[in-house]
Amino acid sequence: MPGIDECLLDVMRLPGARGAAVVDWTSGLALGTIGESPNGDHEATAAETAEVARMAAEQPAFAAGSPDAPAAGETAPPPVEDVIVTTRAGYHILRFVETDFDSSVFLHLWLDRAEGNLALARIRLGEIAERLVLA
């Protein structure tokens, strides 16, 4: 099973990929980055996208009717699979990574709008997130 670096390399093979990161959404820290950053600073981008991820993951409206209710003593994965933000020039996909511990990690892909395929990127990002092993 691949780690952070291998997963980020896989993400960058997607058509139109400009940059990617693995981010802890509770702290806003980048655990790994590759490629470009939308504002030129990977750490600032990680902190900014973590705010968006945290806001989406913690909203009760998104958890309504979720079949992922935790058993006693367990934490539930975020009810949101991914968040997609569109801009005139690109897409930002935040894909939550389910882990055995606290599930506070997401993959952030910055995708060029003209060269990328949003549907393909979303599917592949989900597959990569499932294989990601955090050590």
N, C-alpha and C positions, 0 to 999 in steps of 0.2 A: 504494500500500500504506500502511495506516495506521501511525502511530507509537503510542507509549505512551498519550498522552492520548486519542486517538481510540478506541483499544481499550478503555480503562477506561470511557469513555462508553458504548460498546456493551455492556460487561458490566453496567453499571448499568441498562440497559433490560430486563434479565431480570426476570421476575416474582419478587418476594421478595428482590431484591438489597439488601443493607444496606450493604455496603462492599466495596471491592476494592483490590488493589495489585499492582504488578509488582515482584518482589523478586529480588535476586541471592542465591542460596542459599549461595554460598561466603563472602560477606562479611556477609550478613544485612541489607544495606541496601535500603531501599525506593527504587526508581527512579521510582515514581509511585504516588499514592494517590488515592482518591475515596470519598466517602460516609463512613460511620461506621467506627469501629474497635471490635472487641469489648471492649477494655479501655480505650478512650478515647485511646490513644496509638499512632498508626500506626507509628512507628519501633520501639517495643517489640514490637508485633504482628509486624512484619516479621522481627525478630530471632528471635522465638519460632517462627514458622512456618518460617523457614529451617532451624532445627534439625531439625524434623520432615522437611522435604524432603531435607535432607542425609542424614539417617539412612536414609530410604527409598532414595534414589538410590545410596548407597554399599554397600548390603547385597548380598553375593554370592548370597544365596538368591534374590533377585529377578532376577538376571542369568542364572541357569541356563537354558540352551537359547535364549538371546536370539539372533535372527538379525541383530542390529545390530553384529556384530563389525567393528571399525574396520580400515581398510586401513593399511598402514605409514605412519607419520607423522601419522595422524589420531586425533582423540579421539572416543570413542563417545558417542552421546547417552545420557542416563540410561535404564536398562532399564525404568523405571517411567513410565507415561504420566501418571497422576495419583494423588493421595492424597485420600481422602475421610474426614473426621473428622465424626462425628455427635454432636450434643449434644441435650439435651432441647428446646432452643429453636431450633436451627438446624443448618446444615451448613457445613463449611469444605471447599472444594475447592481443592486445590493442583494446578494443571495445568502440567507442564513444557513449556517453550518450546524447540524445537529451533532453533538458530541456526547460522550458517556458522562461527562461531568456537568458543567453549568450552561452549555449552549449559548455562550455570549460572544460568538465569533461569526463574522460574515465575510464573504468574498465581495470585493468591489471591482467591477469592470467598467472602464471608460471606453466606450465604443464609438467610432466615427460613424456618423449617420449616413454618409454617402457610400461608404465602403462596407459597412457592417450589415448583418442580418439579425435583427432583434430576436426573432423567434428562435433561430438556430442558437444564438448566443445564450438565450435563457435556458434552453434545453441542455446545452453542453455545460453551462455553469452549474446546473443542478447535478449533472453526472459527476463533475469534478468535485463538487462539495461533498457528495456521498463518499468519494474515495479518499478525501483529505484525512490524514492522520496527524493529530497534534501531539507532539511528544514533550 
